Amino acid sequence: MNRREWLVGLLIGLAVLGAASTPIAAQNQDGAGATISPKATAKDVGLPIYPGATPHKDKDDDSPAVNMGLWGSTFGFKLAVLKMESNDAPDKVAAFYTKALARYGKVLNCNDPTQAKNAKDKDDSSNKLTCDDEKPEKGEVVFKAGTKDRQHIVSVRSNGSGSVFNLIYVEARGDEKKTAS
């Protein structure tokens, strides 16, 4: 299981356990807060839903989505995930999302070793998106677009004669002030 699948599974599990069917939101007077919900939309992930796709659950008690955030005065984090399925082949679904991701900039194919390697940026202060240590599972394709701070990720894999795919949006912000050395 790769890092992304582990994170997606953990967060969907937290949404199911922590939020059940009711969204939770909390904010204090300093502007810090948190929200967690087992519901996410195409708008939340910033990508269209593949035509005819339906929510996918690995088990009956799974949640096919999560929408959560945590923020404070100098930091913030948002994660939205939709787990979907389609009767169409993975190649067809992947082609649809490659086009959809292009609105966020260059689309990285994390399955292409040369593209993933060439996308690495040695300057950690750069906001350029990379495939990092993304290692798609056998039979899975992973695409990314955006920036390190605002990532749109799509993973697609075969599910019998159809496909299962994850639509993921991750936004992270921190204190932009850097100390000069």
Backbone bond lengths (Angstrom), bond angles and torsions (degrees), N, CA, C in turn:
res aa  C-N    CA-C-N  psi(-1)  N-CA   C-N-CA  omega(-1)  CA-C   N-CA-C  phi
1 M - - - 1.454 - - 1.528 107.97 -
2 N 1.337 116.77 127.28 1.454 118.77 -179.11 1.532 110.72 -83.90
3 R 1.318 115.48 172.66 1.462 122.53 -175.06 1.526 112.08 -59.32
4 R 1.336 117.09 -41.06 1.457 120.88 -178.05 1.528 110.69 -66.61
5 E 1.352 117.49 -45.61 1.457 120.37 179.32 1.523 110.85 -62.34
6 W 1.314 116.82 -40.04 1.455 120.46 178.74 1.524 109.94 -61.72
7 L 1.339 116.55 -46.37 1.460 121.28 179.86 1.520 111.29 -63.29
8 V 1.330 116.94 -45.09 1.464 120.34 179.18 1.522 110.02 -60.54
9 G 1.325 116.44 -46.95 1.469 120.13 179.60 1.514 112.33 -61.50
10 L 1.312 116.32 -44.48 1.462 120.48 179.20 1.521 111.18 -60.94
11 L 1.310 116.36 -47.10 1.458 119.64 -176.73 1.518 112.75 -69.38
12 I 1.327 117.44 -37.29 1.462 119.10 175.08 1.525 109.31 -65.76
13 G 1.324 116.71 -40.14 1.464 119.79 176.50 1.514 112.31 -61.92
14 L 1.324 117.24 -43.21 1.460 120.62 176.81 1.522 111.58 -61.73
15 A 1.311 115.95 -39.25 1.467 119.75 179.25 1.519 110.72 -63.03
16 V 1.331 115.88 -42.37 1.458 119.70 -179.88 1.518 110.76 -67.24
17 L 1.340 116.81 -46.86 1.455 120.47 -178.78 1.521 113.31 -71.02
18 G 1.322 115.23 -45.88 1.455 119.37 -174.15 1.504 115.30 -81.48
19 A 1.312 117.10 -30.04 1.456 119.20 -174.54 1.513 113.07 -112.15
20 A 1.320 117.58 -13.30 1.460 121.29 -175.48 1.518 107.70 46.67
21 S 1.320 118.22 -117.44 1.463 118.80 178.79 1.517 111.68 -110.77
22 T 1.322 116.49 6.82 1.456 120.39 -177.89 1.520 110.37 -115.69
23 P 1.329 117.47 125.22 1.458 119.33 176.90 1.529 111.07 -63.41
24 I 1.316 115.95 148.27 1.461 122.27 177.85 1.515 107.84 -119.63
25 A 1.315 116.51 133.18 1.461 121.20 176.21 1.514 108.24 -139.44
26 A 1.305 116.54 138.90 1.456 121.41 178.10 1.516 108.67 -143.33
27 Q 1.316 116.15 141.21 1.455 120.86 177.26 1.520 107.82 -147.62
28 N 1.327 116.65 137.37 1.454 119.21 177.47 1.519 109.52 -98.49
29 Q 1.309 116.23 176.92 1.464 120.32 -175.83 1.521 113.77 -68.40
30 D 1.330 118.24 -16.87 1.469 121.54 178.46 1.524 112.66 -83.93
31 G 1.324 117.96 0.78 1.452 121.11 179.87 1.511 114.09 89.98
32 A 1.321 118.14 3.23 1.457 121.24 176.27 1.522 108.27 -86.04
33 G 1.321 116.07 150.04 1.449 118.00 179.54 1.502 112.91 -169.91
34 A 1.319 113.81 179.36 1.454 121.07 179.37 1.519 108.47 -150.56
35 T 1.299 115.02 151.11 1.450 121.08 175.20 1.520 108.61 -144.29
36 I 1.310 116.52 144.35 1.457 121.41 175.79 1.523 107.27 -147.33
37 S 1.325 114.75 132.91 1.449 120.62 -177.88 1.521 109.70 -147.28
38 P 1.339 117.17 142.99 1.460 119.70 176.64 1.531 111.81 -84.13
39 K 1.311 116.61 20.56 1.466 121.26 -180.00 1.517 109.99 -126.99
40 A 1.325 115.58 137.02 1.460 121.98 174.87 1.524 106.69 -144.72
41 T 1.303 115.75 154.43 1.462 121.43 -178.51 1.522 110.06 -122.64
42 A 1.326 115.01 172.07 1.463 120.43 175.20 1.523 109.68 -58.32
43 K 1.324 117.10 -37.67 1.460 120.84 178.83 1.536 110.47 -62.94
44 D 1.325 117.49 -39.39 1.466 121.32 -179.93 1.528 112.07 -63.06
45 V 1.334 117.88 -38.75 1.462 120.62 -179.62 1.526 112.11 -90.73
46 G 1.326 116.63 -10.45 1.463 120.65 176.69 1.520 114.25 74.26
47 L 1.317 116.58 21.47 1.468 121.27 -179.35 1.524 109.53 -138.17
48 P 1.326 116.62 149.52 1.465 118.91 177.96 1.531 111.03 -72.72
49 I 1.313 115.41 157.11 1.463 119.94 174.55 1.530 107.55 -83.94
50 Y 1.308 116.25 132.38 1.463 121.18 178.50 1.529 109.09 -57.23
51 P 1.345 117.59 134.17 1.473 120.76 -177.96 1.530 112.71 -54.79
52 G 1.315 115.47 126.82 1.463 121.90 178.79 1.515 114.83 82.52
53 A 1.326 118.38 -2.27 1.472 120.90 -178.89 1.523 110.36 -72.36
54 T 1.325 115.06 152.42 1.465 121.99 178.23 1.529 108.82 -130.36
55 P 1.340 117.37 157.87 1.465 119.62 177.47 1.533 110.78 -59.05
56 H 1.320 115.82 144.50 1.461 121.64 -178.97 1.527 109.87 -114.39
57 K 1.326 115.52 133.73 1.460 122.04 174.15 1.521 107.63 -124.84
58 D 1.336 116.45 130.80 1.461 119.89 175.57 1.527 110.48 -71.66
59 K 1.340 115.60 -34.28 1.468 122.66 177.97 1.518 107.46 -132.81
60 D 1.318 117.45 159.88 1.468 121.54 -177.53 1.520 113.43 -58.71
61 D 1.336 116.88 -33.59 1.463 119.57 -177.16 1.535 113.33 -92.47
62 D 1.331 117.63 5.55 1.462 121.52 176.83 1.525 110.54 -74.22
63 S 1.313 115.02 156.90 1.453 121.06 171.49 1.522 107.46 -105.15
64 P 1.335 117.98 132.78 1.465 119.18 -179.97 1.528 113.37 -84.02
65 A 1.325 117.07 6.37 1.461 119.61 -176.96 1.521 110.76 -153.63
66 V 1.327 114.88 159.67 1.456 122.07 171.39 1.526 107.32 -153.45
67 N 1.299 114.65 145.24 1.463 121.13 176.28 1.522 105.19 -139.92
68 M 1.314 116.49 113.19 1.458 118.98 -177.44 1.513 111.14 -140.49
69 G 1.317 114.00 155.66 1.452 119.54 178.29 1.508 110.94 -153.42
70 L 1.298 114.87 156.52 1.460 123.50 177.89 1.517 105.76 -145.03
71 W 1.307 118.24 129.81 1.455 119.91 -177.71 1.519 111.18 -147.87
72 G 1.317 114.07 158.03 1.452 123.51 175.88 1.516 107.77 -148.44
73 S 1.298 116.46 -169.26 1.465 118.75 -175.67 1.533 112.69 -68.75
74 T 1.341 118.71 -30.05 1.465 120.24 -177.03 1.526 113.79 -119.28
75 F 1.325 117.48 5.35 1.453 119.22 -179.20 1.524 109.77 -147.81
76 G 1.303 115.24 164.63 1.450 120.66 175.27 1.514 110.59 -166.75
77 F 1.308 115.50 153.06 1.446 122.03 -179.83 1.521 108.35 -148.15
78 K 1.317 116.86 133.94 1.455 121.55 176.05 1.516 107.78 -136.04
79 L 1.325 115.39 138.23 1.453 121.68 176.26 1.521 107.64 -136.36
80 A 1.312 116.24 128.10 1.459 122.03 173.61 1.523 107.44 -129.38
81 V 1.340 116.14 131.85 1.461 121.51 -177.27 1.518 109.21 -135.26
82 L 1.314 115.52 134.16 1.462 122.25 170.58 1.521 107.34 -123.98
83 K 1.317 116.62 127.91 1.458 121.73 176.25 1.528 106.15 -108.20
84 M 1.335 115.58 118.08 1.454 120.94 -171.78 1.535 110.82 -126.32
85 E 1.341 115.36 167.21 1.451 120.75 174.72 1.520 109.76 -140.57
86 S 1.329 114.51 155.37 1.458 121.86 -179.14 1.519 108.68 -144.56
87 N 1.314 116.00 153.35 1.462 120.59 174.44 1.527 111.62 -79.58
88 D 1.335 116.75 -9.09 1.467 120.81 -179.50 1.529 111.00 -79.91
89 A 1.334 114.78 156.37 1.465 121.82 -179.28 1.528 110.75 -65.59
90 P 1.337 117.25 151.03 1.470 121.52 179.42 1.531 113.57 -54.60
91 D 1.332 118.27 -38.60 1.471 120.71 -179.71 1.525 111.45 -60.66
92 K 1.308 116.73 -39.51 1.468 121.22 -179.37 1.535 110.49 -68.25
93 V 1.326 116.58 -43.42 1.468 121.52 178.51 1.530 109.50 -65.47
94 A 1.328 117.28 -43.81 1.467 121.57 179.81 1.529 110.88 -61.09
95 A 1.326 117.96 -41.79 1.468 121.26 179.39 1.533 110.45 -63.25
96 F 1.323 116.95 -40.74 1.466 121.37 178.25 1.528 110.75 -59.82
97 Y 1.335 116.63 -46.01 1.465 119.86 -177.03 1.526 113.18 -77.77
98 T 1.318 118.26 -25.61 1.465 119.39 173.83 1.527 109.18 -61.51
99 K 1.328 116.26 -42.36 1.471 120.50 177.49 1.526 111.01 -67.37
100 A 1.333 117.15 -43.22 1.469 121.01 -178.37 1.529 111.68 -64.32
101 L 1.321 117.21 -38.08 1.466 121.44 -179.55 1.526 112.59 -69.13
102 A 1.321 117.45 -25.29 1.469 121.86 -175.83 1.525 112.46 -58.94
103 R 1.304 118.59 -22.71 1.473 120.26 178.51 1.533 111.84 -66.72
104 Y 1.332 117.17 -15.07 1.471 121.48 179.13 1.523 112.69 -100.40
105 G 1.326 117.48 6.51 1.461 121.04 179.14 1.513 111.20 116.64
106 K 1.325 114.68 -159.67 1.462 120.59 -178.50 1.529 109.59 -60.41
107 V 1.331 115.62 133.14 1.462 120.90 178.55 1.525 108.26 -94.22
108 L 1.324 115.66 121.76 1.462 121.34 176.87 1.518 109.79 -89.87
109 N 1.308 116.45 132.40 1.453 122.25 173.53 1.520 106.14 -100.74
110 C 1.308 117.25 103.03 1.467 121.27 -174.74 1.524 112.56 -74.01
111 N 1.332 117.77 -2.07 1.459 121.42 174.93 1.515 111.64 -87.86
112 D 1.318 117.27 -18.61 1.461 122.50 -178.74 1.530 108.07 -86.44
113 P 1.334 117.87 105.51 1.468 119.97 -175.25 1.524 113.61 -56.80
114 T 1.325 117.57 -37.49 1.465 118.91 -179.45 1.517 111.04 -70.94
115 Q 1.324 117.40 -39.75 1.461 119.61 179.03 1.526 110.29 -69.08
116 A 1.316 117.18 -42.63 1.461 120.29 179.54 1.527 110.33 -63.06
117 K 1.345 117.04 -42.89 1.459 120.88 179.85 1.528 110.86 -66.94
118 N 1.340 117.28 -44.84 1.454 120.95 -179.21 1.524 112.26 -68.70
119 A 1.324 117.80 -22.07 1.460 120.83 -178.90 1.527 111.69 -79.59
120 K 1.326 116.99 -13.72 1.464 119.26 179.22 1.514 110.24 -63.10
121 D 1.320 116.13 136.07 1.455 121.29 179.80 1.523 106.95 -118.07
122 K 1.318 116.82 119.35 1.461 120.14 -176.44 1.516 112.51 -70.54
123 D 1.312 117.98 -17.23 1.455 121.85 179.75 1.521 108.69 -88.39
124 D 1.343 117.20 101.88 1.459 121.40 -178.26 1.520 113.14 -62.04
125 S 1.325 117.98 -19.67 1.455 120.03 -179.98 1.530 111.64 -79.24
126 S 1.323 117.14 -10.48 1.460 121.23 178.78 1.520 109.90 -70.88
127 N 1.319 115.98 146.37 1.454 121.14 177.78 1.530 110.77 -94.80
128 K 1.339 116.19 10.29 1.458 121.14 -179.23 1.522 110.14 -68.72
129 L 1.318 115.51 130.24 1.458 121.55 -180.00 1.525 110.37 -73.22
130 T 1.316 116.61 139.90 1.463 122.57 176.77 1.516 108.92 -132.30
131 C 1.306 115.89 169.54 1.462 120.59 173.80 1.530 110.71 -82.85
132 D 1.325 116.97 -6.04 1.460 122.76 -179.39 1.519 109.77 46.11
133 D 1.309 115.80 -128.30 1.457 120.35 -179.68 1.525 111.08 -100.27
134 E 1.317 116.86 24.64 1.463 122.08 -179.83 1.520 109.59 -60.63
135 K 1.298 116.47 121.36 1.452 121.63 178.58 1.526 107.46 -127.07
136 P 1.333 116.50 94.59 1.461 119.07 -179.91 1.525 111.44 -58.39
137 E 1.318 115.31 146.38 1.463 121.19 176.13 1.532 108.85 -67.42
138 K 1.309 116.59 162.78 1.463 120.97 177.38 1.529 108.55 -60.45
139 G 1.320 115.43 128.70 1.462 120.43 179.95 1.523 114.99 85.31
140 E 1.320 117.39 0.29 1.462 122.33 -179.63 1.529 109.15 -107.46
141 V 1.323 116.79 144.34 1.459 121.48 172.29 1.517 107.74 -117.20
142 V 1.334 116.05 142.91 1.458 121.37 -178.94 1.523 108.79 -130.68
143 F 1.329 114.98 129.87 1.459 122.17 178.03 1.516 108.59 -123.91
144 K 1.349 115.42 146.04 1.462 121.61 177.25 1.518 109.34 -134.70
145 A 1.325 115.57 149.87 1.462 121.05 172.78 1.521 107.62 -152.51
146 G 1.314 115.67 156.21 1.463 121.66 179.73 1.507 111.05 116.34
147 T 1.328 115.54 -141.81 1.461 122.82 178.47 1.519 108.50 -129.50
148 K 1.328 116.95 171.85 1.466 119.64 176.48 1.525 110.96 -57.53
149 D 1.330 116.25 -35.12 1.464 120.63 -177.76 1.518 113.55 -79.21
150 R 1.328 117.30 -24.46 1.473 121.82 -177.76 1.522 108.79 -139.74
151 Q 1.332 114.51 88.58 1.460 120.69 -174.78 1.524 111.45 -101.14
152 H 1.319 114.37 136.67 1.457 122.09 171.55 1.521 105.63 -114.67
153 I 1.324 117.10 123.24 1.460 122.36 -174.41 1.520 109.03 -127.42
154 V 1.314 116.08 137.32 1.460 121.80 175.38 1.520 107.60 -130.27
155 S 1.327 115.90 129.57 1.465 120.18 172.71 1.525 107.10 -121.96
156 V 1.319 115.82 139.36 1.463 121.72 -177.92 1.520 108.41 -133.32
157 R 1.329 116.09 135.99 1.458 120.67 175.47 1.524 109.56 -143.38
158 S 1.295 115.09 161.35 1.459 121.96 -179.56 1.527 110.22 -71.58
159 N 1.314 115.20 145.22 1.461 122.25 176.38 1.521 106.24 -139.92
160 G 1.331 116.24 82.99 1.463 119.59 -173.83 1.514 108.85 68.33
161 S 1.323 117.14 -123.68 1.460 120.58 178.81 1.522 112.31 -90.08
162 G 1.328 117.22 -2.57 1.462 121.64 -179.50 1.513 112.15 -117.43
163 S 1.352 115.07 -150.15 1.465 121.54 -175.40 1.525 110.99 -138.91
164 V 1.310 114.92 150.81 1.455 122.96 167.09 1.513 105.33 -119.24
165 F 1.338 117.32 135.13 1.453 119.16 -179.16 1.521 110.98 -143.54
166 N 1.339 113.92 149.36 1.465 122.46 177.85 1.515 109.09 -110.88
167 L 1.317 116.30 134.26 1.458 123.26 173.04 1.516 105.63 -111.62
168 I 1.320 117.00 122.11 1.461 121.10 -172.38 1.521 109.99 -130.76
169 Y 1.321 115.39 135.31 1.462 120.92 172.19 1.516 107.06 -124.57
170 V 1.325 116.36 127.36 1.458 122.02 177.87 1.525 107.90 -125.95
171 E 1.316 115.30 125.46 1.466 121.03 176.18 1.520 107.95 -125.83
172 A 1.310 115.12 130.35 1.453 120.17 178.33 1.516 109.08 -137.07
173 R 1.306 115.34 135.22 1.464 118.78 175.11 1.508 107.53 -134.99
174 G 1.326 113.68 145.77 1.446 120.28 178.02 1.504 108.99 -132.49
175 D 1.298 115.49 -174.31 1.456 120.60 178.40 1.522 107.76 -66.59
176 E 1.327 117.01 118.55 1.460 122.25 -177.51 1.530 113.20 -74.64
177 K 1.320 116.86 -15.20 1.472 119.75 -178.16 1.516 109.31 -73.82
178 K 1.310 115.94 129.33 1.460 121.65 177.48 1.514 108.84 -119.15
179 T 1.294 114.64 142.08 1.456 119.94 179.51 1.521 109.28 -80.68
180 A 1.311 117.18 130.66 1.465 121.14 177.57 1.513 109.41 -74.08
181 S 1.354 115.79 140.00 1.462 118.27 179.90 1.484 111.92 -104.71
